Amino acid sequence: MTGDVERLSERRGEVANKLERLRRLMADHDLTGLLLTRPGGISWLTAGGQNPIVRGSDGGAFCWVLVTADRAYLLTQNIEGPRLAAEEGLRDLGFEIVEHPWYATDTWTATLNRLGGNVVGADAGSAGVDVSADLIRLRLSLCQHEQHRLRRLGADGAEAVEGSLRALRAGESERAIAARLAHGCELKGIAPVVLLVGSDARMRSFRHCPPSDEIVNEAAMVVLVGVRGGLNIACTRMASLGAVEAELDRRQQAACQVEAAMIAATVPGASYGAALERGIETYAELGWPGEHEHHYQGGPIGYDVREFGPAPRARPDQWTEEPIPDGSAFAWNPTVKGGKSEDTFLTSPDGPEWLTHTDSWPVREIEVDGQVIVRPAILEV
């Protein structure tokens, strides 16, 4: 019971801080209300509250959060309201729950107009004044409680990924590996929103491999993006049946070196574009010029699979020169056709903190600018 009281107190403090920040944003934009419709933003504001009915869908939570100058409302269906109050504790956090009949979808907008006032900002342009970029910037730097939750999620996610490959056996299908990973995730309350398994020729031919009936004879790669309490982690591992084939190892080594260069460049105060550029340069130095063109390279992670994917400086977007904040999470994912390196980290002035690891997987040590970046190797089973 003491733990529950402490957790509620933590959540209340986190919610109060975030409401204050949202209301400052509202004042900056002369907004009378601010609407959150996406699961990640709602989980962010509610300190981990979630309603993952349709996983991976922006509309799959069947609830919105509306913030005004002095109130915070949860707008939802009558199906979801009682459970959100009882199990997610949202009423205890100060949210007023407004329920609509499940069939009366037309009433949501009327309620929004009645409670939110004349000028509502939103995380989607179709729902009001688009302040989605401002909201992403607000949540990039994670508070201490969020960092703690992400550390636990990272360790649990890595354990599930690595466990799915430690049991690898010749003759089993990619679907069998995927089922093992999904089972490991579900036991830890992790929803696998991205779950890819590639083996042998498929792994070398395609950058994304949804699990198939193909049989594993040589090697397999597993990719996970898992979400819990609204927070996401990304993790990729590879295992070989017996000794690792030399060409596969060469390509995986190159992917690890590119990622290591990007990790070393992802420091508070630098830009995401600079870190991405470092990876692009490393591809070329290793004899793989232009390899980044074949797959997006990742970026900041947190309350979405990626909060955004910064574009290269050769063709910049609004995020290319975005400064990297302290205490933010990131997951780069360079690929070299058959090789891929991907993990989740936290930024800090003292260097990157690797979150998705178990201390029981073989690793490579890569030196970058005088620091050693540790990356997973290919497990031989």
C-alpha positions in Angstrom: 0.0 0.0 0.0 2.9 2.4 0.8 4.3 1.8 -2.6 0.9 2.7 -4.2 0.7 5.9 -2.3 4.2 6.9 -3.2 3.6 6.1 -6.9 0.4 8.1 -6.9 2.2 11.0 -5.3 5.0 10.8 -8.0 2.4 10.7 -10.7 0.5 13.7 -9.3 3.7 15.7 -9.2 4.6 14.7 -12.7 1.1 15.6 -14.0 1.1 18.9 -12.3 4.4 19.9 -13.8 3.3 18.9 -17.3 0.0 20.7 -17.0 1.9 23.8 -16.0 4.1 23.5 -19.1 1.1 22.9 -21.4 -0.6 26.0 -20.0 2.5 28.1 -20.7 2.3 26.7 -24.3 -1.3 27.7 -24.5 -0.5 31.2 -23.3 2.3 31.5 -25.9 -0.2 30.7 -28.7 -3.3 32.5 -27.2 -5.2 29.2 -26.9 -8.3 28.6 -24.8 -7.7 24.8 -24.7 -5.3 22.1 -25.8 -6.4 18.7 -27.1 -4.3 15.6 -27.0 -5.7 12.8 -29.2 -2.7 10.5 -29.7 -1.9 7.7 -27.2 1.7 8.8 -26.7 0.8 12.4 -25.7 -2.0 11.2 -23.4 0.4 8.7 -21.7 3.0 11.5 -21.4 0.6 13.9 -19.6 -1.0 11.2 -17.4 2.4 9.9 -16.3 2.0 6.5 -17.9 -1.7 6.1 -18.2 -2.8 4.1 -21.3 -5.7 2.5 -22.9 -4.2 0.3 -25.7 -7.4 -1.2 -27.2 -6.2 -1.0 -30.8 -2.4 -1.2 -30.5 -0.3 1.0 -32.7 -3.3 3.2 -33.8 -3.5 6.9 -33.0 -7.3 6.4 -32.7 -7.1 3.1 -30.8 -7.2 4.5 -27.3 -10.8 5.8 -27.6 -10.0 8.7 -25.4 -8.8 12.4 -25.6 -7.4 14.7 -23.0 -8.5 18.4 -23.1 -6.6 20.9 -21.0 -8.0 24.4 -20.3 -6.8 27.2 -18.1 -8.1 25.6 -14.9 -9.3 22.1 -15.8 -8.1 18.8 -17.3 -10.7 16.5 -18.9 -10.6 13.0 -20.1 -13.1 12.6 -23.0 -14.0 8.9 -23.6 -16.6 6.3 -24.4 -18.8 4.9 -21.7 -17.1 1.6 -22.4 -13.7 2.9 -21.3 -14.5 5.5 -18.6 -15.1 3.2 -15.7 -11.9 1.1 -16.3 -9.7 4.2 -16.9 -10.9 5.6 -13.6 -10.4 2.4 -11.7 -7.2 0.9 -13.2 -5.4 3.9 -14.6 -6.2 6.2 -11.7 -7.0 9.2 -13.9 -9.6 10.6 -11.6 -7.2 10.4 -8.7 -4.7 12.4 -10.8 -7.2 15.3 -11.1 -8.8 14.5 -14.5 -12.5 15.0 -14.9 -13.9 12.1 -16.9 -16.5 13.0 -19.5 -18.2 9.9 -21.0 -20.1 9.6 -24.3 -22.3 6.8 -25.4 -20.2 4.4 -27.5 -22.4 5.0 -30.6 -22.5 8.9 -30.3 -19.3 9.8 -32.0 -20.8 13.1 -33.2 -21.0 14.4 -29.6 -17.2 14.5 -29.0 -16.7 17.6 -31.0 -19.7 19.3 -29.4 -18.2 18.6 -26.0 -14.8 19.8 -27.1 -16.3 23.1 -28.3 -18.3 23.5 -25.1 -15.4 22.9 -22.7 -12.4 24.0 -24.7 -13.4 27.5 -25.8 -12.9 29.3 -29.1 -9.3 28.5 -29.9 -8.1 25.0 -29.3 -4.6 23.8 -30.1 -4.1 20.1 -30.8 -1.6 17.4 -31.6 -3.2 17.0 -35.0 -4.0 19.8 -37.5 -7.4 18.3 -38.2 -8.5 18.8 -34.6 -7.5 22.4 -34.1 -4.5 24.7 -34.3 -1.6 22.4 -35.0 1.0 22.6 -32.1 2.3 19.0 -32.6 5.9 20.1 -33.0 5.7 22.1 -29.8 4.3 19.1 -27.9 7.1 16.9 -29.2 9.7 19.3 -28.0 8.0 19.5 -24.6 8.3 15.7 -24.1 11.8 15.1 -25.5 13.6 15.7 -22.2 12.4 13.1 -19.8 12.0 13.7 -16.1 13.6 11.5 -13.6 10.5 9.3 -13.1 10.2 8.8 -16.8 13.9 7.9 -17.1 13.5 5.4 -14.3 10.5 3.8 -16.1 12.4 3.8 -19.4 15.4 2.0 -17.8 13.2 -0.8 -16.5 11.4 -1.1 -19.8 14.7 -1.2 -21.7 16.1 -4.0 -19.6 12.8 -6.0 -19.9 12.6 -5.5 -23.6 16.2 -6.5 -24.2 15.6 -9.6 -22.1 12.7 -10.6 -24.3 14.5 -10.0 -27.5 17.7 -11.9 -26.5 15.6 -14.7 -25.0 13.8 -15.2 -28.3 17.2 -15.8 -30.0 18.9 -17.8 -27.3 16.4 -20.5 -28.0 17.0 -20.4 -31.7 17.1 -23.9 -33.4 17.7 -25.0 -36.9 14.5 -25.8 -38.8 12.1 -23.5 -36.9 10.2 -20.8 -38.6 10.4 -17.0 -38.3 6.9 -17.1 -36.9 8.0 -19.4 -34.1 10.7 -16.9 -33.1 8.2 -14.0 -33.3 5.8 -15.9 -31.1 8.5 -16.5 -28.6 9.4 -12.8 -28.5 5.7 -11.7 -28.3 5.2 -14.2 -25.4 8.3 -12.7 -23.6 7.0 -9.2 -24.1 3.4 -9.9 -22.9 4.7 -11.5 -19.7 6.4 -8.1 -18.9 3.5 -5.9 -19.9 5.2 -4.8 -23.1 3.1 -4.3 -26.3 5.3 -5.2 -29.3 4.2 -2.5 -31.8 7.0 -3.4 -34.2 8.1 -7.0 -34.3 10.2 -8.2 -37.3 12.0 -11.4 -37.8 14.2 -12.1 -40.8 16.4 -15.1 -41.6 19.0 -16.2 -44.1 18.2 -14.9 -47.6 15.2 -12.7 -46.5 17.4 -10.9 -43.9 20.0 -10.1 -46.6 17.4 -9.1 -49.2 15.0 -6.8 -47.3 15.4 -4.1 -44.7 12.1 -4.9 -43.1 11.1 -8.5 -42.6 7.6 -9.2 -41.2 7.7 -12.7 -39.8 7.0 -15.4 -42.4 6.9 -19.2 -42.7 10.5 -19.3 -43.9 12.7 -21.7 -42.0 15.9 -20.7 -40.3 19.0 -22.6 -41.4 21.8 -20.1 -40.9 21.0 -16.9 -38.9 18.1 -14.7 -37.8 17.6 -11.1 -36.9 14.9 -9.9 -34.5 13.7 -6.3 -34.3 11.5 -5.0 -31.5 9.9 -1.7 -30.7 7.9 -2.2 -27.5 5.7 0.2 -25.6 4.7 0.2 -21.9 3.1 3.1 -20.1 3.3 5.0 -23.3 7.1 4.9 -23.5 8.8 3.1 -26.4 12.1 1.2 -26.6 13.8 -0.2 -29.8 16.2 -3.1 -29.8 17.7 -5.3 -32.6 19.7 -8.6 -32.1 21.1 -11.2 -34.4 22.0 -14.9 -33.8 23.8 -17.4 -35.9 23.4 -21.2 -35.9 27.1 -22.1 -35.5 30.0 -19.9 -36.6 29.0 -16.6 -38.1 29.4 -16.4 -41.9 32.2 -14.0 -42.7 30.3 -11.6 -45.0 27.4 -11.3 -42.6 29.8 -10.5 -39.8 31.5 -7.8 -42.0 28.2 -6.1 -42.7 27.1 -6.3 -39.1 30.4 -4.8 -38.0 29.9 -1.9 -40.4 26.4 -1.3 -39.1 27.8 -1.3 -35.5 30.6 1.2 -36.5 28.1 3.6 -38.1 25.8 3.4 -35.1 28.7 3.9 -32.7 29.7 7.1 -34.5 26.1 8.3 -34.3 25.9 7.5 -30.6 29.1 9.3 -29.9 27.8 12.4 -31.7 24.4 12.4 -29.9 25.3 14.7 -27.1 23.3 17.5 -25.4 23.6 20.7 -27.3 24.5 19.2 -30.6 21.9 18.7 -33.3 20.2 15.5 -34.5 21.3 16.5 -38.0 25.0 16.5 -36.9 24.7 13.0 -35.4 23.0 11.8 -38.6 25.7 13.4 -40.7 28.4 11.6 -38.7 26.7 8.3 -39.5 26.5 9.2 -43.2 30.2 10.1 -43.2 31.1 6.8 -41.5 29.2 4.8 -44.1 31.4 6.3 -46.7 34.6 5.8 -44.7 33.8 2.1 -44.4 33.2 1.7 -48.1 29.4 1.9 -48.1 28.7 5.4 -49.5 25.0 6.3 -49.8 23.9 3.3 -47.7 21.7 5.6 -45.6 19.5 6.2 -48.6 18.1 2.6 -48.3 16.6 2.8 -44.8 15.7 5.6 -42.4 18.3 5.9 -39.7 16.2 6.4 -36.5 16.3 9.3 -34.1 14.8 10.4 -30.8 12.4 7.9 -29.2 10.1 8.2 -26.2 6.3 8.5 -26.5 6.3 7.4 -30.1 8.1 4.7 -32.1 10.3 7.7 -33.1 9.4 11.2 -32.1 10.7 12.2 -35.5 13.3 11.1 -38.0 15.7 13.9 -38.8 16.5 14.3 -42.5 20.0 14.6 -43.8 21.6 18.0 -44.1 21.7 17.5 -47.9 17.9 17.9 -47.8 17.0 19.2 -44.3 13.6 19.3 -42.6 12.4 21.2 -39.5 14.1 18.7 -37.2 17.6 18.5 -38.9 19.1 21.2 -36.8 17.0 20.5 -33.7 19.2 20.7 -30.6 19.5 17.5 -28.6 18.3 18.0 -25.0 19.8 16.4 -21.9 17.9 13.5 -20.5 16.4 12.5 -23.9 16.1 9.1 -25.4 17.3 8.1 -28.8 17.6 5.0 -31.0 19.6 5.1 -34.2 19.2 2.1 -36.5 21.8 2.0 -39.4 21.6 -0.9 -41.8 24.1 -2.5 -44.2 21.9 -5.0 -46.2 21.9 -8.0 -43.9 23.4 -6.1 -40.9 21.6 -3.8 -38.5 22.5 -2.2 -35.2 19.9 -0.6 -32.9 19.5 0.1 -29.3 17.9 2.7 -27.0 20.0 5.2 -25.1 19.6 8.2 -22.8 21.7 11.4 -23.3 23.7 13.0 -20.5 26.7 15.3 -20.2 28.6 12.2 -19.0 28.0 10.2 -22.1 25.3 7.9 -23.5 23.5 5.5 -21.2 22.7 2.2 -22.9 19.2 1.1 -21.7 18.4 -2.0 -23.8 21.0 -4.5 -22.6 21.2 -7.5 -20.2 25.0 -7.8 -19.6 24.9 -11.4 -20.9 25.1 -10.9 -24.7 28.4 -10.9 -26.7 29.6 -7.4 -27.6 32.0 -5.5 -29.8 34.0 -2.6 -28.5 34.3 0.2 -31.0 36.6 3.2 -30.3 35.2 6.6 -31.5 37.1 9.8 -30.7 38.8 8.4 -27.7 35.7 6.8 -26.1 34.7 3.1 -26.3 31.2 2.5 -27.6 29.9 -1.1 -26.8 27.7 -2.7 -29.4 26.1 -6.1 -29.5 27.8 -8.8 -31.5 26.1 -11.8 -33.3 25.3 -14.6 -30.8 26.5 -18.1 -31.9 24.0 -20.8 -30.7 
